[in-house]
Amino acid sequence: MAPPDEELAPQFADMLARNGVGVSESRLALLPEPERRPVFTPFISVDDHALEPPDLFSSRVSRRFRDGAPRVDLTTGRPRWVVEDRVIPVVGGDAAVGRPMRDWIQLEIGYDEMRPGVRDPRERVRDMDVIGEWASLCFPSIAWGFAGKVFSQMKDRELGYASFRAYNQWMLEEWCRAAPERFIPCQVAWLADPVLAAEELRRNAALGFKCVTFSENPHGLGFASLYSGEWDPFFAACEETGTVINLHVGSSGAIRQPSPETPIAAVTALFPLSGIEALYDWIFARIPVRFPGLRIVTSEAGVAWVPLVADRLASVYRRRESYAPTWQDSDPTFLEVMHRNFYFTSIDDPSAFHNLDIIGPDKVMLESDYPHADSTWPDTQTIFADELGHLPPETVAQIAYRTAASLYRHPEPDPAWVEQVTAAAS
């Protein structure tokens, strides 16, 4: 898996070097077009990623900011974003699909080395059809941080704000409107000012955004902590507009690497720990208690750990007078908050689907994570059939698309489309 934020690239580079993986000097190969697999179930993917075009900012910011706006430098032959005095390469993890596995973790990749669906929303729809994916919720690429924190950290605050607004405009008007029935609009948050973030969120909700990608831990990015109360205007705006909060793994700017020698395989396997930490922190910061209408999704964090978390929440609640003296008897229990306010997402969690009585079948959604290295494309339907095949059809439909359609206020799969993709795969 590629690093969640660009400042983690040196950490990953060191791990890659220890594993004997370098940057290719020659053009990276693409695999032949995959054959269609049988469609076990249509689904909505609540975690995919877009790759931003080179002219995203120059074509949308005002003339005043155009010269300083983020731009792509191609002098090395592979694209690198230039953001003020920072250079952020486009990395191979942003375009792993359709390439040999040995090339997934290259640090830099050219546009001509990617599948067209990585960059083009209309081509993306074709790749979605290959795996029976009805709708897609897309986060930013690795370069911007999965909560869009690069914009809020720009030295020129006005330029950062203009770039932030340009990004959301592009996501809605260019990416999602290319096929409105196939994409769920997800905005990035303005992390530098919670009050302004709330104003932007209300404006964007009126434009059609259904959700926002926010940081698991804004304190880890240098912003106000969840415990400070400063984010309350933003959370109030999310509750008021019905905007779902997505907490993508790595959006805190940190990944788990127990020691400098820990290899990349272990770091990737530790990804769910970020989701566990986020859930505990949000509960104990009392955010869902103060804003009971919030709906919070731990994106790309997996699901199989939820029973463990439930056990620990119940255990700590029994001793709350010692551990959590601010928790009142009139408050919901920790477990009640988790089951009421949180949703979980699965790329590949076979054991989770044998523990749905603990997790809740209406709290689990699916992802393909296209086009990242974690993506199951083009084998997604085979994996879903293996993991969900023992469940009743109604439960499969709930997990595959009904919960996501309800949560994000998006249409369920069109029966004519289902018939079309099923016939194409037969």
DOVOKOL-927625 format. One line per 8 residues: number of its first residue (from 1); for each residue x, y, z of C-alpha. Coordinates in steps of 0.1 Angstrom, whole numbers, always signed. Example, Ala and Ser with C-alpha at 12.3 -4.5 7.8 and 13.67 -1.06 7.14 Angstrom:
! DOVOKOL-927625
1 = +123,-45,+78  +137,-11,+71 $
This chain:
! DOVOKOL-927625
1 = +0,+0,+0  +13,+34,-8  +18,+60,+19  -13,+79,+30  +3,+113,+29  +32,+126,+10  +55,+133,+40  +54,+95,+46 $
9 = +71,+88,+13  +107,+87,+28  +95,+62,+54  +81,+40,+26  +111,+46,+4  +133,+32,+32  +111,+2,+36  +110,-4,-1 $
17 = +148,-2,-3  +152,-28,+24  +129,-50,+5  +149,-46,-27  +122,-26,-46  +132,+5,-65  +118,+29,-90  +117,+15,-126 $
25 = +138,+33,-152  +117,+19,-180  +80,+21,-188  +58,+1,-164  +37,-26,-180  +0,-29,-182  -18,-62,-181  -42,-74,-209 $
33 = -79,-65,-204  -95,-88,-178  -123,-111,-186  -157,-104,-170  -164,-125,-139  -199,-137,-129  -217,-111,-109  -225,-125,-75 $
41 = -240,-92,-63  -242,-56,-76  -226,-33,-51  -218,+3,-41  -181,+9,-34  -178,+34,-5  -140,+38,-9  -124,+44,-43 $
49 = -100,+72,-53  -98,+97,-81  -66,+109,-98  -66,+146,-103  -59,+162,-138  -29,+185,-142  -51,+215,-150  -74,+211,-120 $
57 = -63,+242,-103  -51,+264,-131  -85,+261,-148  -106,+269,-117  -88,+294,-95  -91,+331,-102  -64,+349,-122  -50,+363,-90 $
65 = -40,+328,-78  -32,+312,-111  +6,+316,-111  +9,+301,-76  -17,+274,-78  -7,+237,-76  +7,+225,-109  +22,+194,-125 $
73 = +59,+193,-134  +68,+167,-161  +105,+175,-164  +115,+141,-150  +92,+123,-174  +68,+113,-146  +43,+138,-131  +51,+156,-98 $
81 = +27,+181,-82  +44,+214,-72  +26,+229,-43  +43,+261,-32  +78,+250,-23  +69,+213,-20  +72,+186,-47  +48,+157,-44 $
89 = +53,+128,-69  +23,+108,-83  +31,+74,-69  +24,+39,-82  +0,+31,-54  -24,+56,-70  -26,+35,-102  -20,-1,-92 $
97 = -50,-17,-110  -42,-34,-143  -5,-36,-137  +17,-66,-126  +18,-69,-88  +56,-66,-88  +51,-30,-100  +24,-19,-76 $
105 = +47,-1,-51  +68,+19,-75  +74,+54,-60  +66,+73,-92  +44,+65,-123  +36,+82,-156  +2,+90,-169  +8,+66,-199 $
113 = +15,+38,-174  -19,+39,-159  -52,+23,-170  -75,+50,-185  -100,+45,-157  -76,+58,-132  -79,+93,-145  -110,+95,-167 $
121 = -144,+92,-150  -161,+78,-181  -134,+52,-184  -138,+46,-147  -174,+37,-152  -164,+10,-177  -140,-5,-152  -168,-3,-126 $
129 = -190,-23,-149  -164,-50,-152  -168,-58,-115  -205,-51,-111  -200,-18,-92  -230,+4,-95  -218,+35,-77  -185,+48,-64 $
137 = -175,+72,-37  -140,+87,-45  -115,+101,-21  -85,+122,-32  -53,+107,-45  -24,+101,-21  -8,+135,-30  -34,+156,-12 $
145 = -39,+135,+19  -71,+115,+22  -87,+144,+41  -73,+170,+17  -50,+184,+44  -24,+197,+19  -47,+227,+11  -52,+237,+47 $
153 = -14,+235,+53  -4,+258,+25  +17,+287,+36  -4,+312,+16  -38,+307,+34  -58,+325,+7  -42,+304,-21  -48,+272,-1 $
161 = -84,+281,+4  -89,+289,-33  -72,+256,-42  -94,+238,-17  -126,+252,-33  -113,+244,-68  -108,+208,-57  -144,+204,-45 $
169 = -157,+222,-76  -138,+197,-98  -150,+167,-79  -186,+177,-82  -187,+193,-117  -161,+172,-136  -158,+139,-119  -192,+131,-105 $
177 = -213,+149,-131  -196,+128,-158  -221,+101,-147  -242,+114,-118  -260,+81,-111  -226,+63,-108  -207,+86,-84  -214,+98,-49 $
185 = -201,+133,-44  -176,+135,-15  -160,+169,-5  -128,+176,+13  -129,+197,+45  -112,+230,+52  -92,+220,+82  -76,+253,+90 $
193 = -107,+270,+104  -136,+250,+118  -161,+279,+115  -152,+284,+78  -153,+246,+73  -189,+246,+86  -198,+274,+62  -183,+255,+33 $
201 = -199,+223,+42  -234,+239,+43  -227,+255,+9  -215,+222,-6  -244,+203,+8  -267,+226,-11  -248,+219,-42  -252,+182,-39 $
209 = -224,+168,-18  -235,+139,+3  -204,+134,+25  -171,+148,+36  -137,+133,+41  -124,+144,+74  -93,+135,+95  -93,+106,+119 $
217 = -72,+129,+142  -68,+165,+131  -44,+171,+160  -20,+148,+142  -20,+172,+113  -13,+202,+134  -50,+214,+138  -73,+215,+168 $
225 = -79,+182,+186  -112,+164,+187  -113,+171,+225  -110,+208,+222  -146,+216,+212  -133,+238,+184  -148,+215,+158  -183,+217,+172 $
233 = -195,+242,+145  -184,+218,+118  -200,+188,+134  -232,+208,+139  -232,+216,+102  -227,+179,+93  -256,+169,+116  -278,+197,+103 $
241 = -273,+189,+66  -271,+151,+69  -236,+151,+56  -218,+118,+63  -183,+120,+79  -158,+96,+63  -126,+89,+83  -102,+73,+58 $
249 = -73,+53,+72  -42,+74,+71  -60,+107,+72  -44,+115,+105  -10,+117,+87  +3,+86,+106  +6,+49,+99  +17,+22,+123 $
257 = +54,+12,+119  +64,-4,+153  +101,-1,+145  +124,+13,+117  +129,-22,+105  +93,-31,+102  +87,-41,+65  +60,-27,+43 $
265 = +40,-59,+45  +36,-55,+82  +28,-19,+79  +0,-27,+54  -14,-54,+77  -15,-29,+106  -38,-5,+87  -70,-14,+107 $
273 = -54,-1,+139  -60,+34,+126  -97,+27,+124  -97,+13,+159  -79,+43,+173  -103,+67,+155  -134,+50,+168  -122,+51,+204 $
281 = -111,+87,+201  -143,+100,+186  -164,+82,+212  -144,+93,+242  -143,+129,+228  -181,+126,+232  -186,+139,+196  -215,+114,+188 $
289 = -230,+122,+222  -231,+159,+216  -242,+154,+180  -263,+122,+181  -274,+126,+145  -239,+122,+131  -231,+93,+108  -195,+83,+108 $
297 = -178,+58,+85  -143,+43,+92  -132,+41,+55  -108,+14,+45  -102,+3,+81  -118,-31,+77  -146,-47,+98  -132,-79,+114 $
305 = -119,-60,+145  -154,-46,+155  -162,-75,+179  -129,-69,+197  -137,-32,+200  -172,-40,+212  -157,-62,+240  -133,-35,+251 $
313 = -160,-8,+251  -182,-30,+273  -153,-37,+296  -143,-1,+300  -179,+10,+304  -183,-12,+335  -154,+7,+351  -164,+41,+337 $
321 = -164,+59,+371  -126,+53,+371  -119,+56,+334  -145,+81,+322  -158,+101,+351  -174,+127,+327  -197,+100,+312  -231,+104,+328 $
329 = -256,+77,+336  -281,+95,+313  -257,+92,+284  -259,+62,+260  -234,+35,+267  -202,+33,+247  -216,+3,+228  -248,+21,+221 $
337 = -229,+50,+206  -209,+27,+184  -239,+9,+171  -259,+41,+165  -233,+64,+149  -206,+43,+132  -205,+23,+100  -177,+0,+88 $
345 = -163,-8,+53  -148,-40,+39  -124,-48,+11  -116,-83,+22  -128,-94,+57  -139,-130,+56  -143,-135,+93  -164,-103,+97 $
353 = -193,-119,+78  -195,-147,+104  -199,-121,+132  -227,-100,+119  -248,-106,+150  -222,-85,+169  -214,-60,+142  -248,-55,+127 $
361 = -256,-64,+90  -269,-28,+85  -236,-13,+96  -213,-29,+70  -206,-17,+35  -183,-28,+7  -153,-12,-12  -132,-20,-42 $
369 = -106,+7,-34  -99,+12,-72  -72,+21,-83  -50,+15,-52  -28,-14,-44  -54,-27,-19  -80,-29,-46  -97,-62,-54 $
377 = -103,-52,-91  -109,-72,-113  -115,-101,-89  -139,-82,-67  -170,-104,-74  -151,-136,-68  -140,-123,-34  -175,-112,-25 $
385 = -189,-146,-35  -164,-164,-13  -169,-141,+17  -207,-135,+16  -219,-166,-2  -232,-182,+30  -255,-153,+38  -292,-150,+29 $
393 = -298,-129,-3  -315,-101,+17  -284,-98,+40  -261,-98,+9  -282,-70,-6  -281,-50,+26  -243,-52,+28  -236,-48,-9 $
401 = -257,-17,-16  -288,-10,+5  -270,+5,+35  -247,+26,+13  -277,+38,-8  -296,+48,+23  -266,+64,+42  -254,+84,+12 $
409 = -289,+91,-3  -280,+75,-36  -302,+54,-58  -300,+16,-55  -287,-3,-86  -308,+2,-117  -324,-32,-126  -317,-26,-163 $
417 = -280,-20,-155  -279,-51,-133  -293,-72,-162  -268,-56,-186  -236,-63,-165  -248,-98,-155  -254,-107,-192  -220,-93,-202 $
425 = -203,-115,-176  -221,-147,-185 $
